Amino acid sequence: MKNLILLFDTNPMVWILILAVIVLLFGASKLPQLAKALGQSKRAFREGHEEAEEEARREQAKREAQQINAPTQRAALSDVDDEQLFEEARRRAARLRATEEEKK
């Protein structure tokens, strides 16, 4: 982090020297293409970052909604006695067997 701060605290002559080296390395005709590619990369990165943040917000809201609904579902399940649960399981098993027999 200190190096980054030092880079921006440099003398204007250093910036001119850096720009001159870049022009010599890439040539003046390639600089607009380089700048365009850099801008597109930055935009794509920003869009990807925003999309990831939105997805994280959606997941958090989904988890919060599940936490809000979870206690009421548990309470409703504990209100049902074992006999009712077994009877419902028998009904579902019979329904499943009937659909399997129809397919044959």
QUIMO-V371546 format. One record per pair of residues at least 4 apart in sequence whose C-alpha atoms are under 7 Angstrom apart, sorted by the first residue. I is the first residue (numbers start at 0). GAP is how many residues later the second one is. D is the distance in whole Angstrom. If there is no record, write none. Layout:
I,GAP,D + I,GAP,D
//
This chain:
0,4,6 + 1,4,6 + 2,4,6 + 3,4,7 + 4,4,6 + 5,4,6 + 9,4,7 + 10,4,7 + 11,4,6 + 12,4,6 + 13,4,6 + 14,4,6 + 15,4,6 + 16,4,6 + 17,4,6 + 18,4,6 + 19,4,6 + 20,4,6 + 21,4,6 + 22,4,5 + 22,5,6 + 25,4,6 + 25,5,7 + 26,4,7 + 29,4,6 + 30,4,6 + 31,4,6 + 32,4,6 + 33,4,6 + 34,4,6 + 35,4,6 + 36,4,6 + 37,4,6 + 38,4,6 + 39,4,6 + 40,4,6 + 41,4,6 + 42,4,6 + 43,4,6 + 44,4,6 + 45,4,6 + 46,4,6 + 47,4,6 + 48,4,6 + 49,4,6 + 50,4,6 + 51,4,6 + 52,4,6 + 53,4,6 + 54,4,6 + 55,4,6 + 56,4,6 + 57,4,6 + 58,4,6 + 59,4,6 + 60,4,6 + 61,4,6 + 62,4,6 + 63,4,6 + 64,4,6 + 65,4,6 + 68,4,6 + 69,4,6 + 70,4,6 + 71,4,6 + 72,4,6 + 73,4,6 + 74,4,6 + 79,4,6 + 79,5,7 + 80,4,7 + 81,4,6 + 82,4,6 + 83,4,6 + 84,4,6 + 85,4,6 + 86,4,6 + 87,4,6 + 88,4,6 + 89,4,6 + 90,4,6 + 91,4,6 + 92,4,6 + 93,4,6 + 94,4,6 + 95,4,6 + 96,4,6 + 97,4,6 + 98,4,6 + 99,4,7
//
